[in-house]
Amino acid sequence: MGITMSNEKISLSEKGKNLIIHKDQPVKINYFKPEDKFRSLKDESKCDYIIELENYKVLFVELKGNKFEKAIHQLENTVLKLKNFYKNLKKCCYVIGRTIPPSTQTTSIKEKFRKKYNAKLETKTKVCNLKVSNLINCNCKCS
């Protein structure tokens, strides 16, 4: 498990799963494990990382092996526990896993997630690449 940062990108990784943010615009980015900033989450089921992009958006990241349902639960719990803290920011949630169910199964999960938590849910196998410029413009899709 680790975080790598350079002037050009931030990389979050765990056992072969990676989320990479390419810093193509000058934006202040904070990233941390949820329990490091929110002590109340220490003993809770939670996502692996939270990434704050200035006053634009917050990203919730879960790097998971093949337990997709558990990953969704961890994201849901984190978003729910922090809904008041991040109420004025757009939210994107990511499950990057070794295996992800086919889109026929995840489409309805993503829609329910969006309606229930007012957050976009994206899924990707192994590596998710994001650009700051896309995130600022409300595009949460991985490439």
Buried (B, 14 or more C-beta within 10 A) or exposed (E): EEEEEEEEBBBBBBEEBBBBBBBEEEBEBEBEBBEEEBEEBEEEEBBBBBBBBEEBBBBBBBBBBEBBEBBBBBBBBBBEBBEEEBEEBBBBBBBBBBEBBEEEEBEEBBEEBBEEBEBBBBBBEEBBBBBBEBBBEEEBEBE
